[in-house]
C-alpha cells in the first residue's frame, strides 16, 4: 500500500473540513468562468444542519479533465 504524501494529507484535511465529513445536503453551482486551461467556479454548499457556505474555487484542466488547483479556496458563510 502506498503511503500518502504530506500534500495529499493536507488536501484531505481541507476537503474533510469543507465537506464536514460527509454532511453535505446540496451543492449549487452559482457561477462558472472558463479561461483557456483554467476556470473559476463559485458554488454554495448546504449542510444537513441547514448551514450554508459559498465557495470560490480555481480549477485547472489537466489531461482533458478539470481538477481543483488547491492554490486558494475562498469561503463565505451565509447568515442563517
N, C-alpha and C positions, 0 to 999 in steps of 0.2 A: 504494500500500500504506500502510495506517495504521500510524503509529509507536506502539509500546506505551508506556503511561504508567509512571511510577516505581512506582505502586501495583501495576500489573499485573506488572511485573518482580519486585517484592518477593514477590507471591503465587506466581509461577512458581518463584522460588528456594526458598520454603518447601515447596512441593509436590514439587519435584525432590529436596529433602532427605528428605522423608517417603517418597517412592516409591523413593528411592535409584536414580533414573534408570532405572526400569523393571525392578527386580529383585524385585518382589513375586511371591510364590508363592501366597499365600492371604490373604483378608480375612474375619474372622469378627466378626459383629455380636454384642456382648455384652449391651448394654442400650440401650433407647430410652425417652426420656421426652418426651412431647409436651405442651406447654402453650400453647394458643391458636395464635398465629402463630410460635412458637419451639419448639425441640426441642434436646435434648442426646443425643448418641449416643456410646456407648463401643464401641470396636472393637479388635480385635487384628490386626496385620499380621504375617505370617510371610514372611521374605525367603528367596530361593533359597539363601543361605548358612546357613540354619537359625536366624538371629537372629529373636527375636520382640519386638515392642514394642506396648504397649497405649496407645491414644489416646482422649481425650475431646474431642469437637468440638461446638461450638454451631452450630445451623442456624437459618435464618430462612426463612419462607415468603414468596416474592415472586412475584406473578403466577401463583399456584397451583402453583409449583414450589419444592422445598426447595433452598436454597443454603447453602454454608458461610459463616459470618459473618465469619471471619478476625479476630475480636476476641481470641481466645486459643485456642491449641491446647495441650493438656496431653499429655505423653508420658511413659511409664514403661517402661524396658527390663526385660524378664523375664530371670531368670537362665538361663544356658544349661544 
